[in-house]
Amino acid sequence: MVKDGIYKNIEYAIETVFDICAVINADLNLGVSKKDEDIVNNLKMNNYSD
């Protein structure tokens, strides 16, 4: 039961990171992305991540 709670918290944290990246992506007008991977790739292609 505790293990499930940990996995849920990790899932929530990852989703939050992707949401933040999506906001940054939109603010920088890097394009509309349908998938989470596209958001990260847009940031990488424009040198906004290491």
Secondary structure, 3 states (H helix, E strand, C coil): CHHHHHHHHHHHHHHHHHHHHHHHHHHCCCCCCCCHHHHHHHHHHCCCCC
